[in-house]
Amino acid sequence: MSSDIINNILRRQYTAHKGDDLLSQVSRVICIVSPHSFISAGFHPSGEVLIVNSSQLSIGQWDTSFIKHELLNDPLLAAPEMIKSVFIAATKNIIIPNELFSTEEVAHQWLKGVFFCEPDEKINVTLCNKSEVHSCYAFPKAIEELFSTYAADLSFLPLNLMHLQYGASAENLLQCTISDGYAIGTIHHNKILHWHQTFEYQNVEDIAYKLAAACQHFGIELQHYPVFFNTSSIEQQVILKKLHPYIPGLQNKKMGLSDVISPEWSSTILLFQQLNTCA
């Protein structure tokens, strides 16, 4: 692994308690891989998130040497049999209503009609039962190959599955997951999926505008609408705080987490709690 990459990795760690041997209590690990980050979370058998290790890469995208380095050096991954699911924060994705879905091959062609997919990219299709859609997404084949040689019986799932599964249970809900340079936005209105998109952002205003425009399109009053936001890492917590003036429902929203959890990590812990129900 080149020194350029090593010198451009920002690492953060969350631990649920101090002074305990938390690693020995971990029974299940879930990972998130995005264009610029690798994040792992270790769960207690009760479902509590004990540890989160977050590594952000400031250069390049989907760098396999970075991912391989994290696989070999992340203490949470020392026991490969504990890794159950890898969630891919795919920037190339579409959702297809079940009524229009025929075969995976057709779904692949639809995705390629929207995005340019490289020959070395893998296209997966995942059924999202609760929203009655299929999620079709592309990501580098090398990522799946790296994980598959390191751990057996892994599930590769799209990060947006959490939006599609969880949101469908609500009457009305605006969801937003903020990752490194990309965000996922979803609107369920009257128990129907109205809008879902993965979009790039440069600043807080980009996210606020995208969500407000989607709400306006469907005649939804954002200031009175239920919202649920989370982040893939502590790095996006600052962005979430800056969204408060634009998203009134965020200002006094309680996260419902124990006081032992560091407040700046609360939105990331919530994300992994939801992912654990999808894995």
C-alpha positions as CSV (number, residue, x, y, z in Angstrom):
1,M,0.0,0.0,0.0
2,S,1.5,3.4,-1.0
3,S,2.4,6.0,1.6
4,D,0.2,8.5,-0.3
5,I,-2.8,6.5,0.6
6,I,-1.8,5.8,4.2
7,N,-1.1,9.5,4.7
8,N,-4.6,10.4,3.5
9,I,-6.6,8.2,5.7
10,L,-8.6,9.8,8.6
11,R,-9.5,7.3,11.3
12,R,-12.2,7.6,14.0
13,Q,-13.5,5.2,16.5
14,Y,-16.6,5.0,18.7
15,T,-16.8,2.7,21.7
16,A,-19.9,2.2,23.8
17,H,-18.1,1.9,27.1
18,K,-14.8,2.7,28.6
19,G,-12.6,0.2,30.4
20,D,-14.3,-2.9,29.0
21,D,-12.8,-5.5,26.7
22,L,-15.4,-4.7,24.0
23,L,-13.8,-6.8,21.2
24,S,-14.4,-10.0,23.2
25,Q,-18.1,-9.1,23.4
26,V,-18.6,-8.6,19.6
27,S,-20.6,-11.4,18.0
28,R,-21.5,-9.8,14.7
29,V,-19.9,-7.3,12.3
30,I,-21.5,-5.2,9.6
31,C,-19.4,-3.1,7.1
32,I,-20.2,-0.1,4.9
33,V,-18.1,0.5,1.8
34,S,-18.4,3.8,0.0
35,P,-16.3,5.6,-2.7
36,H,-14.2,7.2,0.0
37,S,-14.6,5.2,3.2
38,F,-14.6,1.9,5.0
39,I,-16.7,1.6,8.1
40,S,-17.2,-1.4,10.4
41,A,-19.5,-1.9,13.4
42,G,-19.4,-4.6,16.0
43,F,-22.6,-5.7,17.7
44,H,-23.2,-7.4,21.0
45,P,-25.6,-10.4,20.9
46,S,-28.3,-8.1,22.3
47,G,-28.0,-5.9,19.2
48,E,-26.1,-3.0,20.9
49,V,-23.5,-1.3,18.8
50,L,-20.3,-1.7,20.8
51,I,-17.6,-0.4,18.4
52,V,-17.5,1.6,15.2
53,N,-14.3,2.0,13.2
54,S,-14.4,4.6,10.5
55,S,-11.7,5.2,7.9
56,Q,-12.1,8.0,5.4
57,L,-9.8,8.2,2.3
58,S,-9.4,11.8,1.0
59,I,-8.0,10.7,-2.4
60,G,-9.2,8.4,-5.2
61,Q,-12.5,6.5,-5.3
62,W,-13.2,2.8,-4.5
63,D,-9.5,2.2,-3.9
64,T,-9.0,-1.5,-3.5
65,S,-5.6,-1.2,-1.9
66,F,-7.2,1.0,0.8
67,I,-10.0,-1.5,1.3
68,K,-7.6,-4.4,1.5
69,H,-5.5,-2.5,4.1
70,E,-8.6,-2.0,6.2
71,L,-9.6,-5.6,5.9
72,L,-6.2,-6.8,7.2
73,N,-5.8,-4.1,9.9
74,D,-9.2,-3.4,11.4
75,P,-9.3,-5.2,14.8
76,L,-13.1,-5.8,14.3
77,L,-12.4,-8.0,11.3
78,A,-9.8,-10.2,13.0
79,A,-12.4,-13.0,13.1
80,P,-13.8,-13.1,9.5
81,E,-16.6,-15.5,10.4
82,M,-18.2,-12.6,12.3
83,I,-18.6,-10.5,9.2
84,K,-22.2,-11.0,8.1
85,S,-23.1,-8.2,5.7
86,V,-21.4,-5.6,3.5
87,F,-23.5,-2.6,2.6
88,I,-22.4,-0.9,-0.6
89,A,-23.0,2.9,-0.8
90,A,-23.5,2.6,-4.6
91,T,-23.6,5.9,-6.5
92,K,-25.0,4.1,-9.6
93,N,-28.4,2.7,-8.7
94,I,-32.0,2.6,-9.8
95,I,-35.1,1.1,-8.2
96,I,-37.6,-0.8,-10.3
97,P,-41.3,-1.4,-9.1
98,N,-42.1,-5.1,-8.8
99,E,-44.8,-4.6,-11.5
100,L,-42.2,-3.6,-14.0
101,F,-39.5,-6.1,-13.0
102,S,-39.0,-9.1,-15.3
103,T,-35.4,-10.4,-15.1
104,E,-32.1,-9.3,-13.6
105,E,-30.7,-9.1,-17.1
106,V,-33.3,-6.5,-18.1
107,A,-32.7,-4.6,-14.9
108,H,-29.0,-4.5,-15.7
109,Q,-29.8,-3.0,-19.1
110,W,-32.0,-0.3,-17.5
111,L,-29.2,0.6,-15.1
112,K,-26.8,0.9,-18.0
113,G,-29.3,3.1,-19.8
114,V,-29.0,5.6,-17.0
115,F,-25.3,5.2,-15.9
116,F,-22.1,4.3,-17.7
117,C,-21.0,1.0,-16.1
118,E,-17.4,0.0,-16.5
119,P,-16.5,-3.6,-17.6
120,D,-14.9,-4.2,-14.2
121,E,-18.1,-3.2,-12.3
122,K,-20.5,-5.8,-10.8
123,I,-24.2,-5.2,-11.1
124,N,-26.4,-6.6,-8.3
125,V,-30.2,-6.7,-7.9
126,T,-31.8,-6.9,-4.5
127,L,-35.5,-7.3,-3.7
128,C,-36.9,-4.8,-1.2
129,N,-40.1,-6.6,-0.1
130,K,-41.7,-3.8,2.1
131,S,-41.5,-1.2,-0.6
132,E,-42.2,-3.7,-3.4
133,V,-39.3,-2.6,-5.5
134,H,-36.0,-4.0,-6.7
135,S,-32.8,-2.1,-6.2
136,C,-30.3,-2.4,-9.0
137,Y,-26.8,-1.1,-8.4
138,A,-23.2,-1.2,-9.7
139,F,-19.9,-1.2,-7.9
140,P,-16.3,-2.4,-8.6
141,K,-16.1,-6.2,-8.8
142,A,-12.8,-6.1,-7.0
143,I,-14.5,-5.1,-3.8
144,E,-16.7,-8.2,-3.8
145,E,-13.6,-10.3,-4.7
146,L,-11.6,-8.9,-1.8
147,F,-14.3,-9.6,0.7
148,S,-15.1,-13.1,-0.7
149,T,-11.5,-14.2,-0.4
150,Y,-11.3,-12.9,3.2
151,A,-14.6,-14.1,4.6
152,A,-17.2,-16.7,3.6
153,D,-21.0,-16.5,3.5
154,L,-21.2,-12.8,3.1
155,S,-24.3,-10.9,2.1
156,F,-23.6,-7.9,-0.3
157,L,-26.5,-5.4,0.0
158,P,-27.2,-1.9,-1.2
159,L,-27.0,0.8,1.5
160,N,-30.4,2.2,0.2
161,L,-32.1,-1.0,1.2
162,M,-32.4,0.5,4.7
163,H,-34.5,3.4,3.3
164,L,-36.7,1.1,1.3
165,Q,-37.3,-1.4,4.1
166,Y,-37.7,1.0,7.1
167,G,-39.5,3.8,5.4
168,A,-42.3,1.6,4.0
169,S,-43.5,0.9,7.6
170,A,-44.2,4.6,8.2
171,E,-47.3,6.5,7.2
172,N,-45.3,9.6,6.1
173,L,-41.5,9.9,6.3
174,L,-38.6,11.9,4.8
175,Q,-35.4,10.0,5.1
176,C,-31.8,11.1,4.4
177,T,-28.6,9.3,4.9
178,I,-25.5,11.5,4.5
179,S,-22.3,9.8,3.4
180,D,-19.0,11.1,2.1
181,G,-19.9,13.3,-0.8
182,Y,-23.2,11.5,-1.5
183,A,-26.6,11.4,0.2
184,I,-29.6,9.2,-0.1
185,G,-33.0,10.8,0.0
186,T,-36.4,9.0,0.2
187,I,-40.0,10.1,0.7
188,H,-42.8,7.8,1.7
189,H,-46.2,9.6,1.7
190,N,-49.4,8.0,2.6
191,K,-47.5,4.7,2.9
192,I,-46.4,4.9,-0.8
193,L,-42.9,5.4,-2.0
194,H,-42.9,8.7,-3.9
195,W,-39.3,9.6,-4.3
196,H,-35.9,8.0,-3.9
197,Q,-32.5,9.2,-5.1
198,T,-28.8,9.0,-4.5
199,F,-27.2,12.4,-5.2
200,E,-23.9,14.1,-5.0
201,Y,-23.5,17.2,-2.8
202,Q,-20.7,19.8,-2.3
203,N,-22.2,21.6,0.7
204,V,-25.2,21.7,3.1
205,E,-27.2,23.8,0.7
206,D,-27.1,21.2,-2.0
207,I,-28.7,18.6,0.4
208,A,-31.3,21.1,1.6
209,Y,-32.3,22.2,-1.9
210,K,-32.6,18.6,-3.2
211,L,-34.9,17.6,-0.3
212,A,-37.0,20.8,-0.4
213,A,-37.5,20.5,-4.2
214,A,-38.6,16.9,-3.8
215,C,-41.1,17.8,-1.1
216,Q,-42.4,20.8,-3.2
217,H,-42.9,18.6,-6.2
218,F,-45.3,16.3,-4.3
219,G,-47.0,19.1,-2.4
220,I,-45.5,18.1,0.9
221,E,-44.9,20.8,3.6
222,L,-41.4,20.1,4.8
223,Q,-41.7,22.1,8.0
224,H,-44.5,19.8,9.3
225,Y,-43.2,16.5,7.9
226,P,-41.7,13.6,9.9
227,V,-38.0,13.3,9.2
228,F,-35.3,10.7,9.9
229,F,-31.7,11.5,9.2
230,N,-28.5,9.5,9.8
231,T,-24.9,9.6,8.8
232,S,-22.4,7.0,7.8
233,S,-19.7,8.5,10.0
234,I,-18.9,11.1,12.6
235,E,-17.5,13.3,9.8
236,Q,-21.0,14.1,8.5
237,Q,-22.3,15.1,11.9
238,V,-21.3,18.7,11.2
239,I,-23.3,18.7,8.0
240,L,-26.3,17.3,9.8
241,K,-26.2,20.1,12.4
242,K,-25.9,22.7,9.6
243,L,-29.1,21.3,8.1
244,H,-31.2,22.3,11.2
245,P,-32.2,25.7,9.9
246,Y,-33.4,24.2,6.6
247,I,-35.1,21.1,8.1
248,P,-37.3,22.3,11.0
249,G,-38.1,18.8,12.1
250,L,-34.4,18.2,12.9
251,Q,-33.9,21.0,15.4
252,N,-35.4,19.4,18.4
253,K,-35.4,15.8,17.3
254,K,-34.4,13.3,20.0
255,M,-32.4,10.4,18.8
256,G,-33.7,8.0,21.5
257,L,-30.2,6.7,22.4
258,S,-28.7,6.1,25.8
259,D,-26.6,8.8,27.5
260,V,-23.5,6.5,27.4
261,I,-23.3,7.0,23.6
262,S,-21.3,10.0,22.4
263,P,-23.8,12.5,21.0
264,E,-21.7,13.2,17.9
265,W,-21.9,9.5,17.0
266,S,-25.7,9.1,17.6
267,S,-26.8,9.4,14.0
268,T,-24.2,6.8,12.8
269,I,-25.2,4.4,15.6
270,L,-28.8,4.8,14.4
271,L,-27.8,3.9,10.9
272,F,-26.1,0.7,12.0
273,Q,-29.0,-0.3,14.2
274,Q,-31.3,0.0,11.1
275,L,-28.8,-1.9,8.9
276,N,-28.7,-4.7,11.5
277,T,-32.4,-5.2,10.9
278,C,-31.8,-5.5,7.2
279,A,-28.8,-7.7,7.2
